[in-house]
């Protein structure tokens, strides 16, 4: 009986790990490289709040993270080459200026190239990056 539960646990963990890795490869695809910055080929399939987005990027592997505003602007300038961007808001890694009365993080809009702040609980699109631009 003990070996049955052990085997069941091993199979369950293998299935969970496999589905997690498939999710990673479906987001990373074949990453694009611009200078020293690698950009995941695809967005995460679902919008996320900021904390979940930050965690999801780091789970992709060593040094994968949310992009900063400068990197999002560069991605927008190259969006025809990069492809697969929604005309919508994307999370950035930077906090809003602490002197600003609102608390939150910056977001960037691929529709009209504007940047704004957002409360961390709101769900936006996420594209992971690795390296530095």
N, CA and C atoms as an extended XYZ file, in Angstrom:
399
Properties=species:S:1:pos:R:3:atomname:S:1:resname:S:1:resid:I:1 pbc="F F F"
N         0.832       -1.192        0.000 N   UNK     1
C         0.000        0.000        0.000 CA  UNK     1
C         0.875        1.254        0.000 C   UNK     1
N         1.966        1.213        0.797 N   UNK     2
C         2.859        2.356        0.880 CA  UNK     2
C         3.476        2.662       -0.489 C   UNK     2
N         3.880        1.605       -1.220 N   UNK     3
C         4.484        1.815       -2.531 CA  UNK     3
C         3.469        2.389       -3.518 C   UNK     3
N         2.190        2.040       -3.375 N   UNK     4
C         1.146        2.597       -4.235 CA  UNK     4
C         1.049        4.107       -4.048 C   UNK     4
N         1.035        4.563       -2.784 N   UNK     5
C         0.964        6.004       -2.511 CA  UNK     5
C         2.225        6.720       -2.971 C   UNK     5
N         3.377        6.091       -2.806 N   UNK     6
C         4.637        6.684       -3.255 CA  UNK     6
C         4.627        6.838       -4.772 C   UNK     6
N         4.211        5.786       -5.472 N   UNK     7
C         4.141        5.833       -6.923 CA  UNK     7
C         3.134        6.885       -7.380 C   UNK     7
N         1.992        6.953       -6.725 N   UNK     8
C         0.978        7.960       -7.066 CA  UNK     8
C         1.527        9.372       -6.880 C   UNK     8
N         2.264        9.588       -5.804 N   UNK     9
C         2.847       10.913       -5.550 CA  UNK     9
C         3.870       11.266       -6.614 C   UNK     9
N         4.697       10.309       -7.007 N   UNK    10
C         5.712       10.550       -8.045 CA  UNK    10
C         5.045       10.887       -9.375 C   UNK    10
N         4.020       10.154       -9.742 N   UNK    11
C         3.303       10.413      -11.001 CA  UNK    11
C         2.645       11.789      -10.963 C   UNK    11
N         2.014       12.127       -9.841 N   UNK    12
C         1.371       13.437       -9.705 CA  UNK    12
C         2.385       14.565       -9.864 C   UNK    12
N         3.547       14.444       -9.201 N   UNK    13
C         4.576       15.485       -9.301 CA  UNK    13
C         5.110       15.584      -10.724 C   UNK    13
N         5.263       14.472      -11.409 N   UNK    14
C         5.751       14.479      -12.792 CA  UNK    14
C         4.761       15.186      -13.709 C   UNK    14
N         3.474       14.941      -13.506 N   UNK    15
C         2.448       15.606      -14.317 CA  UNK    15
C         2.460       17.103      -14.058 C   UNK    15
N         2.549       17.500      -12.796 N   UNK    16
C         2.580       18.930      -12.459 CA  UNK    16
C         3.805       19.606      -13.054 C   UNK    16
N         4.964       18.979      -12.929 N   UNK    17
C         6.191       19.541      -13.471 CA  UNK    17
C         6.118       19.636      -14.983 C   UNK    17
N         5.591       18.610      -15.629 N   UNK    18
C         5.474       18.605      -17.088 CA  UNK    18
C         4.569       19.722      -17.568 C   UNK    18
N         3.415       19.902      -16.931 N   UNK    19
C         2.497       20.956      -17.365 CA  UNK    19
C         3.092       22.325      -17.112 C   UNK    19
N         3.856       22.478      -16.018 N   UNK    20
C         4.510       23.748      -15.734 CA  UNK    20
C         5.549       24.063      -16.802 C   UNK    20
N         6.350       23.075      -17.195 N   UNK    21
C         7.368       23.283      -18.220 CA  UNK    21
C         6.737       23.574      -19.568 C   UNK    21
N         5.614       22.910      -19.886 N   UNK    22
C         4.928       23.195      -21.144 CA  UNK    22
C         4.429       24.629      -21.157 C   UNK    22
N         3.929       25.118      -20.027 N   UNK    23
C         3.482       26.501      -19.935 CA  UNK    23
C         4.622       27.468      -20.158 C   UNK    23
N         5.806       27.124      -19.621 N   UNK    24
C         6.974       27.977      -19.808 CA  UNK    24
C         7.367       28.030      -21.270 C   UNK    24
N         7.445       26.874      -21.919 N   UNK    25
C         7.881       26.871      -23.316 CA  UNK    25
C         6.852       27.541      -24.209 C   UNK    25
N         5.565       27.474      -23.833 N   UNK    26
C         4.556       28.134      -24.660 CA  UNK    26
C         4.640       29.650      -24.538 C   UNK    26
N         5.176       30.159      -23.443 N   UNK    27
C         5.372       31.602      -23.280 CA  UNK    27
C         6.693       32.025      -23.904 C   UNK    27
N         7.750       31.300      -23.608 N   UNK    28
C         9.069       31.661      -24.133 CA  UNK    28
C         9.151       31.470      -25.636 C   UNK    28
N         8.545       30.393      -26.155 N   UNK    29
C         8.648       30.119      -27.581 CA  UNK    29
C        10.108       30.155      -27.999 C   UNK    29
N        10.385       30.916      -29.042 N   UNK    30
C        11.767       31.171      -29.454 CA  UNK    30
C        12.026       32.642      -29.132 C   UNK    30
N        12.653       32.929      -27.991 N   UNK    31
C        12.835       34.333      -27.593 CA  UNK    31
C        13.574       35.153      -28.642 C   UNK    31
N        13.138       36.405      -28.794 N   UNK    32
C        13.800       37.353      -29.684 CA  UNK    32
C        14.931       38.012      -28.907 C   UNK    32
N        15.953       38.427      -29.621 N   UNK    33
C        17.060       39.103      -28.954 CA  UNK    33
C        17.309       40.442      -29.640 C   UNK    33
N        17.297       41.505      -28.835 N   UNK    34
C        17.650       42.841      -29.298 CA  UNK    34
C        18.730       43.336      -28.347 C   UNK    34
N        19.907       43.554      -28.892 N   UNK    35
C        21.104       43.846      -28.097 CA  UNK    35
C        21.291       42.716      -27.089 C   UNK    35
N        21.323       43.041      -25.799 N   UNK    36
C        21.510       42.008      -24.768 CA  UNK    36
C        20.206       41.609      -24.098 C   UNK    36
N        19.083       42.001      -24.680 N   UNK    37
C        17.781       41.718      -24.081 CA  UNK    37
C        17.100       40.584      -24.847 C   UNK    37
N        16.722       39.534      -24.116 N   UNK    38
C        15.909       38.464      -24.695 CA  UNK    38
C        14.459       38.744      -24.339 C   UNK    38
N        13.577       38.566      -25.309 N   UNK    39
C        12.156       38.857      -25.128 CA  UNK    39
C        11.367       37.587      -25.428 C   UNK    39
N        10.553       37.161      -24.479 N   UNK    40
C         9.726       35.977      -24.704 CA  UNK    40
C         8.903       36.189      -25.973 C   UNK    40
N         8.712       35.133      -26.729 N   UNK    41
C         7.986       35.252      -27.990 CA  UNK    41
C         6.513       35.569      -27.778 C   UNK    41
N         5.958       35.121      -26.655 N   UNK    42
C         4.518       35.281      -26.419 CA  UNK    42
C         4.237       35.887      -25.045 C   UNK    42
N         3.057       36.470      -24.919 N   UNK    43
C         2.543       36.911      -23.629 CA  UNK    43
C         2.155       35.676      -22.820 C   UNK    43
N         2.034       35.852      -21.516 N   UNK    44
C         1.395       34.819      -20.716 CA  UNK    44
C        -0.054       34.739      -21.191 C   UNK    44
N        -0.670       33.554      -21.154 N   UNK    45
C        -2.014       33.409      -21.727 CA  UNK    45
C        -3.102       34.203      -21.028 C   UNK    45
N        -2.906       34.509      -19.736 N   UNK    46
C        -3.925       35.247      -18.985 CA  UNK    46
C        -3.340       36.532      -18.429 C   UNK    46
N        -4.184       37.540      -18.285 N   UNK    47
C        -3.747       38.758      -17.613 CA  UNK    47
C        -3.496       38.436      -16.146 C   UNK    47
N        -2.645       39.245      -15.495 N   UNK    48
C        -2.264       38.973      -14.107 CA  UNK    48
C        -2.136       40.264      -13.330 C   UNK    48
N        -2.301       40.150      -12.003 N   UNK    49
C        -1.974       41.285      -11.146 CA  UNK    49
C        -0.446       41.377      -11.084 C   UNK    49
N         0.085       42.481      -10.533 N   UNK    50
C         1.524       42.732      -10.590 CA  UNK    50
C         2.338       41.670       -9.865 C   UNK    50
N         1.928       41.292       -8.654 N   UNK    51
C         2.706       40.306       -7.887 CA  UNK    51
C         2.742       38.950       -8.585 C   UNK    51
N         1.610       38.528       -9.130 N   UNK    52
C         1.551       37.262       -9.849 CA  UNK    52
C         2.407       37.338      -11.111 C   UNK    52
N         2.378       38.473      -11.794 N   UNK    53
C         3.173       38.658      -13.011 CA  UNK    53
C         4.667       38.569      -12.711 C   UNK    53
N         5.094       39.229      -11.653 N   UNK    54
C         6.506       39.207      -11.273 CA  UNK    54
C         6.941       37.780      -10.951 C   UNK    54
N         6.115       37.071      -10.210 N   UNK    55
C         6.425       35.691       -9.823 CA  UNK    55
C         6.445       34.770      -11.048 C   UNK    55
N         5.473       34.932      -11.948 N   UNK    56
C         5.390       34.090      -13.146 CA  UNK    56
C         6.625       34.275      -14.030 C   UNK    56
N         7.094       35.508      -14.164 N   UNK    57
C         8.297       35.757      -14.972 CA  UNK    57
C         9.507       35.071      -14.355 C   UNK    57
N         9.659       35.189      -13.058 N   UNK    58
C        10.824       34.584      -12.402 CA  UNK    58
C        10.782       33.057      -12.472 C   UNK    58
N         9.589       32.474      -12.552 N   UNK    59
C         9.466       31.015      -12.657 CA  UNK    59
C         9.888       30.496      -14.032 C   UNK    59
N        10.042       31.380      -14.999 N   UNK    60
C        10.473       30.953      -16.330 CA  UNK    60
C        11.925       30.497      -16.338 C   UNK    60
N        12.682       30.918      -15.356 N   UNK    61
C        14.082       30.521      -15.285 CA  UNK    61
C        14.945       31.664      -14.792 C   UNK    61
N        16.217       31.380      -14.702 N   UNK    62
C        17.184       32.341      -14.177 CA  UNK    62
C        17.159       33.641      -14.978 C   UNK    62
N        16.989       34.746      -14.271 N   UNK    63
C        17.035       36.125      -14.781 CA  UNK    63
C        15.825       36.550      -15.636 C   UNK    63
N        14.790       35.708      -15.803 N   UNK    64
C        13.585       36.169      -16.488 CA  UNK    64
C        12.818       37.066      -15.528 C   UNK    64
N        12.256       38.165      -16.055 N   UNK    65
C        11.649       39.189      -15.203 CA  UNK    65
C        10.657       40.023      -16.000 C   UNK    65
N         9.980       40.945      -15.283 N   UNK    66
C         9.136       41.942      -15.944 CA  UNK    66
C        10.040       42.993      -16.592 C   UNK    66
N         9.666       43.499      -17.746 N   UNK    67
C        10.465       44.565      -18.371 CA  UNK    67
C        10.230       45.909      -17.701 C   UNK    67
N        11.198       46.807      -17.845 N   UNK    68
C        10.994       48.173      -17.367 CA  UNK    68
C        10.343       48.990      -18.490 C   UNK    68
N         9.994       50.224      -18.204 N   UNK    69
C         9.304       51.070      -19.192 CA  UNK    69
C        10.161       51.275      -20.441 C   UNK    69
N        11.437       51.526      -20.264 N   UNK    70
C        12.337       51.722      -21.411 CA  UNK    70
C        12.310       50.495      -22.331 C   UNK    70
N        12.328       49.310      -21.727 N   UNK    71
C        12.300       48.077      -22.520 CA  UNK    71
C        10.953       47.883      -23.209 C   UNK    71
N         9.858       48.214      -22.531 N   UNK    72
C         8.534       48.120      -23.164 CA  UNK    72
C         8.427       49.075      -24.349 C   UNK    72
N         8.981       50.269      -24.224 N   UNK    73
C         8.962       51.222      -25.338 CA  UNK    73
C         9.769       50.684      -26.518 C   UNK    73
N        10.919       50.078      -26.242 N   UNK    74
C        11.728       49.487      -27.292 CA  UNK    74
C        10.978       48.332      -27.967 C   UNK    74
N        10.288       47.511      -27.172 N   UNK    75
C         9.500       46.424      -27.745 CA  UNK    75
C         8.391       46.982      -28.632 C   UNK    75
N         7.776       48.071      -28.190 N   UNK    76
C         6.720       48.685      -28.994 CA  UNK    76
C         7.279       49.207      -30.319 C   UNK    76
N         8.462       49.815      -30.286 N   UNK    77
C         9.094       50.305      -31.516 CA  UNK    77
C         9.401       49.163      -32.481 C   UNK    77
N         9.624       47.980      -31.948 N   UNK    78
C         9.960       46.804      -32.761 CA  UNK    78
C         8.824       45.793      -32.828 C   UNK    78
N         7.603       46.211      -32.517 N   UNK    79
C         6.499       45.251      -32.383 CA  UNK    79
C         6.168       44.535      -33.683 C   UNK    79
N         6.388       45.171      -34.838 N   UNK    80
C         6.103       44.473      -36.103 CA  UNK    80
C         7.085       43.326      -36.299 C   UNK    80
N         8.328       43.540      -35.926 N   UNK    81
C         9.339       42.484      -36.010 CA  UNK    81
C         9.078       41.410      -34.960 C   UNK    81
N         8.746       41.837      -33.749 N   UNK    82
C         8.533       40.909      -32.644 CA  UNK    82
C         7.187       40.201      -32.757 C   UNK    82
N         6.148       40.942      -33.158 N   UNK    83
C         4.809       40.376      -33.299 CA  UNK    83
C         4.180       39.955      -31.985 C   UNK    83
N         2.977       39.475      -32.075 N   UNK    84
C         2.249       38.868      -30.956 CA  UNK    84
C         1.975       39.782      -29.765 C   UNK    84
N         1.900       41.086      -29.956 N   UNK    85
C         1.545       41.980      -28.852 CA  UNK    85
C         0.088       42.407      -28.996 C   UNK    85
N        -0.600       42.460      -27.884 N   UNK    86
C        -1.975       42.960      -27.885 CA  UNK    86
C        -1.938       44.476      -27.857 C   UNK    86
N        -2.941       45.100      -28.412 N   UNK    87
C        -3.046       46.553      -28.343 CA  UNK    87
C        -3.728       46.899      -27.028 C   UNK    87
N        -2.956       46.757      -25.957 N   UNK    88
C        -3.510       46.874      -24.614 CA  UNK    88
C        -2.381       47.199      -23.644 C   UNK    88
N        -2.680       47.211      -22.347 N   UNK    89
C        -1.721       47.555      -21.306 CA  UNK    89
C        -0.873       46.361      -20.905 C   UNK    89
N         0.412       46.652      -20.603 N   UNK    90
C         1.374       45.644      -20.129 CA  UNK    90
C         2.043       46.147      -18.853 C   UNK    90
N         2.276       45.218      -17.928 N   UNK    91
C         2.962       45.563      -16.689 CA  UNK    91
C         4.425       45.904      -16.940 C   UNK    91
N         4.913       46.902      -16.185 N   UNK    92
C         6.343       47.226      -16.121 CA  UNK    92
C         6.827       46.906      -14.713 C   UNK    92
N         8.126       46.878      -14.554 N   UNK    93
C         8.700       46.515      -13.255 CA  UNK    93
C         8.788       47.683      -12.281 C   UNK    93
N         8.709       48.912      -12.771 N   UNK    94
C         8.946       50.071      -11.909 CA  UNK    94
C         7.738       50.493      -11.093 C   UNK    94
N         8.052       50.924       -9.870 N   UNK    95
C         7.035       51.529       -9.021 CA  UNK    95
C         6.779       52.951       -9.506 C   UNK    95
N         5.587       53.429       -9.212 N   UNK    96
C         5.254       54.822       -9.505 CA  UNK    96
C         6.106       55.711       -8.603 C   UNK    96
N         6.427       56.884       -9.073 N   UNK    97
C         7.197       57.858       -8.306 CA  UNK    97
C         6.621       57.955       -6.887 C   UNK    97
N         7.458       57.787       -5.861 N   UNK    98
C         6.940       57.803       -4.479 CA  UNK    98
C         6.335       59.145       -4.065 C   UNK    98
N         6.640       60.212       -4.792 N   UNK    99
C         6.080       61.525       -4.466 CA  UNK    99
C         4.686       61.712       -5.060 C   UNK    99
N         4.309       60.819       -5.985 N   UNK   100
C         2.990       60.844       -6.593 CA  UNK   100
C         1.995       60.325       -5.557 C   UNK   100
N         0.812       60.899       -5.507 N   UNK   101
C        -0.151       60.524       -4.472 CA  UNK   101
C        -0.676       59.094       -4.622 C   UNK   101
N        -0.592       58.539       -5.816 N   UNK   102
C        -1.070       57.175       -6.051 CA  UNK   102
C         0.068       56.183       -5.793 C   UNK   102
N        -0.280       55.015       -5.300 N   UNK   103
C         0.710       53.964       -5.098 CA  UNK   103
C         0.410       52.834       -6.073 C   UNK   103
N         1.421       52.390       -6.774 N   UNK   104
C         1.245       51.309       -7.736 CA  UNK   104
C         2.471       51.173       -8.607 C   UNK   104
N         2.283       50.501       -9.732 N   UNK   105
C         3.371       50.257      -10.669 CA  UNK   105
C         2.995       50.794      -12.041 C   UNK   105
N         4.018       51.014      -12.849 N   UNK   106
C         3.784       51.564      -14.184 CA  UNK   106
C         3.261       50.493      -15.135 C   UNK   106
N         2.451       50.936      -16.082 N   UNK   107
C         1.970       50.094      -17.174 CA  UNK   107
C         2.185       50.854      -18.472 C   UNK   107
N         2.295       50.116      -19.572 N   UNK   108
C         2.538       50.705      -20.881 CA  UNK   108
C         1.480       50.196      -21.842 C   UNK   108
N         0.940       51.094      -22.683 N   UNK   109
C        -0.122       50.735      -23.613 CA  UNK   109
C         0.437       50.587      -25.026 C   UNK   109
N         0.307       49.405      -25.610 N   UNK   110
C         0.793       49.147      -26.967 CA  UNK   110
C        -0.163       49.683      -28.027 C   UNK   110
N        -1.316       50.181      -27.642 N   UNK   111
C        -2.251       50.787      -28.588 CA  UNK   111
C        -1.825       52.215      -28.914 C   UNK   111
N        -1.614       53.032      -27.872 N   UNK   112
C        -1.326       54.450      -28.116 CA  UNK   112
C         0.019       54.901      -27.535 C   UNK   112
N         0.858       53.964      -27.120 N   UNK   113
C         2.204       54.207      -26.582 CA  UNK   113
C         2.222       55.079      -25.321 C   UNK   113
N         1.158       55.063      -24.571 N   UNK   114
C         1.136       55.854      -23.343 CA  UNK   114
C         1.593       55.001      -22.168 C   UNK   114
N         2.056       55.674      -21.131 N   UNK   115
C         2.370       54.981      -19.888 CA  UNK   115
C         1.539       55.601      -18.782 C   UNK   115
N         1.234       54.799      -17.802 N   UNK   116
C         0.372       55.241      -16.711 CA  UNK   116
C         0.704       54.412      -15.497 C   UNK   116
N        -0.001       54.641      -14.400 N   UNK   117
C         0.187       53.848      -13.192 CA  UNK   117
C        -1.020       52.942      -13.023 C   UNK   117
N        -0.829       51.877      -12.276 N   UNK   118
C        -1.932       50.974      -11.999 CA  UNK   118
C        -1.772       50.409      -10.592 C   UNK   118
N        -2.879       50.213       -9.934 N   UNK   119
C        -2.848       49.527       -8.649 CA  UNK   119
C        -2.444       48.078       -8.893 C   UNK   119
N        -1.741       47.494       -7.937 N   UNK   120
C        -1.170       46.158       -8.134 CA  UNK   120
C        -2.212       45.050       -8.300 C   UNK   120
N        -3.435       45.279       -7.834 N   UNK   121
C        -4.463       44.244       -7.907 CA  UNK   121
C        -5.101       44.115       -9.287 C   UNK   121
N        -4.950       45.126      -10.133 N   UNK   122
C        -5.564       45.097      -11.464 CA  UNK   122
C        -4.777       44.143      -12.355 C   UNK   122
N        -5.464       43.468      -13.246 N   UNK   123
C        -4.815       42.477      -14.112 CA  UNK   123
C        -4.530       43.078      -15.491 C   UNK   123
N        -3.263       42.952      -15.909 N   UNK   124
C        -2.814       43.428      -17.220 CA  UNK   124
C        -2.024       42.327      -17.918 C   UNK   124
N        -1.658       42.568      -19.158 N   UNK   125
C        -0.858       41.626      -19.938 CA  UNK   125
C         0.576       41.587      -19.420 C   UNK   125
N         1.247       40.475      -19.709 N   UNK   126
C         2.611       40.283      -19.225 CA  UNK   126
C         3.459       39.675      -20.333 C   UNK   126
N         4.614       40.290      -20.590 N   UNK   127
C         5.640       39.732      -21.489 CA  UNK   127
C         6.949       39.723      -20.724 C   UNK   127
N         7.579       38.589      -20.620 N   UNK   128
C         8.807       38.435      -19.853 CA  UNK   128
C        10.043       38.800      -20.675 C   UNK   128
N        11.073       39.275      -19.986 N   UNK   129
C        12.357       39.582      -20.617 CA  UNK   129
C        13.492       39.027      -19.763 C   UNK   129
N        14.669       38.986      -20.361 N   UNK   130
C        15.860       38.490      -19.668 CA  UNK   130
C        17.048       39.274      -20.195 C   UNK   130
N        17.940       39.699      -19.315 N   UNK   131
C        19.108       40.457      -19.732 CA  UNK   131
C        18.887       41.939      -19.542 C   UNK   131
N        19.590       42.732      -20.321 N   UNK   132
C        19.486       44.199      -20.206 CA  UNK   132
C        19.502       44.813      -21.594 C   UNK   132
N        18.768       45.906      -21.744 N   UNK   133
C        18.699       46.609      -23.029 CA  UNK   133
C        19.662       47.754      -23.007 C   UNK   133
